[in-house]
Amino acid sequence: MTCFGIGKNNESGNVLIQVLILSGISMIFFVAMLSIQISQQRENEALTEKVAAIDFQRVISQIISNVRTCTELLNAGNITGGVTKLTFNPTTLPYSLKLEKVAEISVGGQVSAWTSNLTVLANNGTENGFQIEISSVALGNNTAQGNLRVKFDNAKLVRAISDLNLPISLAITPVSATAVKIDSCNVGLCPADQFMVGLNLDGSANCVVCNVRNNRLICP
């Protein structure tokens, strides 16, 4: 009788060990699947952020390709520090002009309805999310060249996104030997009432009439 009891106890013990092993394997599998799911979710978020940034770049490109909408960026109320910042010394370049908003998106604001993670860097006293960085001045034809830079708050993103840098040309007026004033955007690629939506086969700008709706350009 004692031998039969020992056999049954060993069998029960083996079953218990098998159950524990299976439970352990199931837990490892569950943790692995959960990790994969979380990783995939983060990748999807990163892709959404990147697509939203590309879409925002397209909108800004259209804005600065049009003389009227580009020049509206230079309104006194949109210049951080006021209208006096439009005057600068052309001999001390580069010169940065900080903007309050672009395409109705303010510094520190959310860029896209697709994701709340993608925001423009707020003005921290040193850097600003929207800046026109002037790199050269041609006094002979009263123009200045530079980039409209958009800097995102990468601390909020799944994966850092590089700054957007879009070429911009400005019309200037000499004020003195050491000062020029920004008047407007320079002649754009499209007429004042049209926006560039691409390039034609011959390399010329494809310009169409667009409407602004819900802070977005709606083009045919």
Residue pairs with C-beta under 8 A, 6 or more apart in sequence:
42 158
43 158
45 115
45 117
45 158
46 157
46 158
46 159
48 114
48 115
49 115
49 117
49 118
49 157
49 158
49 159
49 161
50 159
50 161
51 114
52 111
52 112
52 114
52 115
52 118
53 111
53 118
53 152
53 161
53 164
55 112
56 103
56 105
56 111
56 112
56 118
56 150
56 164
57 150
57 164
57 166
59 103
59 216
59 217
60 102
60 103
60 148
60 150
60 164
60 166
61 166
61 196
62 69
62 195
62 196
62 197
62 210
62 217
62 219
63 69
63 70
63 73
63 102
63 103
63 195
63 217
64 70
64 73
64 148
64 166
64 168
64 185
64 188
65 188
65 189
65 190
65 195
65 196
65 205
66 188
66 190
66 192
66 194
66 195
66 196
67 184
67 185
67 187
67 188
67 190
67 192
68 192
68 193
69 195
70 168
70 184
70 185
70 188
71 184
71 185
72 78
73 99
73 102
73 132
73 148
73 185
74 86
74 182
74 184
74 185
76 82
76 83
77 100
78 99
78 100
78 101
79 85
79 86
79 97
79 98
79 99
79 100
80 98
80 99
80 100
80 123
80 128
81 98
85 97
85 98
86 97
86 181
86 182
87 175
87 179
87 180
87 181
87 182
88 95
88 97
88 134
88 179
88 180
88 182
89 95
89 178
89 179
90 137
90 139
90 144
90 172
90 178
90 179
90 180
91 178
93 134
93 135
93 136
93 137
94 133
94 134
94 135
94 146
95 133
95 134
96 128
96 131
96 132
96 133
96 134
97 131
97 132
97 133
97 134
97 182
98 123
98 128
98 130
98 131
99 107
99 128
99 130
99 131
99 132
100 106
100 107
100 130
101 107
101 109
101 130
102 130
102 148
102 150
103 215
104 215
105 111
105 120
105 215
106 120
107 120
107 121
107 122
107 123
107 128
107 129
107 130
108 119
108 120
108 121
108 122
108 123
108 129
108 153
109 119
109 120
110 116
110 118
110 119
111 118
111 119
111 120
111 152
112 118
117 156
117 157
117 158
118 152
118 156
118 157
118 161
119 152
119 153
119 156
120 129
120 130
120 150
120 151
120 152
120 153
121 127
121 128
121 129
121 151
121 152
121 153
122 129
122 153
123 129
127 151
128 151
129 150
129 151
129 152
129 153
130 148
130 149
130 150
130 151
131 148
131 149
131 151
132 146
132 147
132 148
132 149
132 168
132 170
133 146
133 147
133 149
134 144
134 145
134 146
134 170
135 145
135 146
135 147
136 144
136 145
136 146
137 143
137 144
137 145
137 172
137 180
138 144
138 145
139 174
139 180
142 171
142 172
142 173
142 174
143 169
143 170
143 171
143 172
143 186
144 169
144 170
144 172
144 180
144 182
145 167
145 168
145 169
145 170
146 167
146 168
146 170
147 165
147 166
147 167
147 168
148 164
148 165
148 166
148 168
149 163
149 164
149 165
149 166
150 163
150 164
150 165
150 166
151 163
152 161
152 163
154 160
154 161
168 185
169 185
169 186
169 187
170 182
170 183
170 184
170 185
170 186
171 182
171 183
171 184
171 185
171 186
171 187
172 180
172 181
172 182
172 183
173 180
173 181
173 183
174 180
175 181
188 196
189 196
189 205
189 207
190 196
190 205
190 207
191 207
193 209
194 207
194 208
194 209
194 210
195 207
195 208
195 209
195 210
195 217
195 219
196 205
196 206
196 207
197 206
197 207
197 208
197 210
197 219
198 206
199 205
199 206
200 206
208 219
208 220
209 219
209 220
210 217
210 218
210 219
210 220
211 217
211 218
211 219
212 218
